[in-house]
Amino acid sequence: MKMTWSNSLVRQHLDVRIDRPRADLVYLIINGAGTENPVRVRVAILDTPDQAGLELHEALLQHGEGAWGVHRSNLAALVPVGPYNEALAFAAKTKLACWGVFTAAGTDDTFVVPGGYFEL
């Protein structure tokens, strides 16, 4: 997996630590993005873009309201649950909303904001 997003975070002068427990799973621990504590982003590497979108959708529904993430191509990034205003601020600060498709969990469905990157 090319870590272009993590490289982008480093160029933004954010402190990023990468933990790769498996070939198909990467954790990005991000500090300095306007949050009190570091944010741990779980990035799953799947076989297809469709699987990435479905995996993120299902993970968000499992975690419930306040869960959010982004997906792009075969990558699905799940970010810890938090208030929507913090999610949007973090997504804007890190440019996640431009990197991929921003998705947030509602009560029983997910809400999608395509952002700068869109796949049909």
C-alpha positions, 0 to 999 in steps of 0.5 A: 500500500502506498502511504500517500495519505500519511505522507500528506499528513507529515507534509502538513507538519502533523506527527504521524506514527504508523503501526502495521500489525498485518499486511491488510491493516495499518494504524495511523496514530495522528497527533497535532490535528487540533485534538486533545489526544492523538487520533488512531485511524484504522486503515483496512486494505481490501481487494476492491473499492466496492469492498472498501465502501461496504466494509466502512459502511458496516463498521460504521453501523456497528460502532453507531452514531458518531462513528465516521471514516473515509474510503478511497479506492481499496482503502477504508479508514475508520476513525474513533467515535466522537462528536460530529463537529470534531469529526468534521474539524479533524477531517478538514484539518487533515484534508481527509474530506478531500482525500476520500469519501467522508462517511458518518454513521447515523442512527440506522444508516450512514451519510456520505459526502463525496468531497474531492474524490468520487467513485461511481 
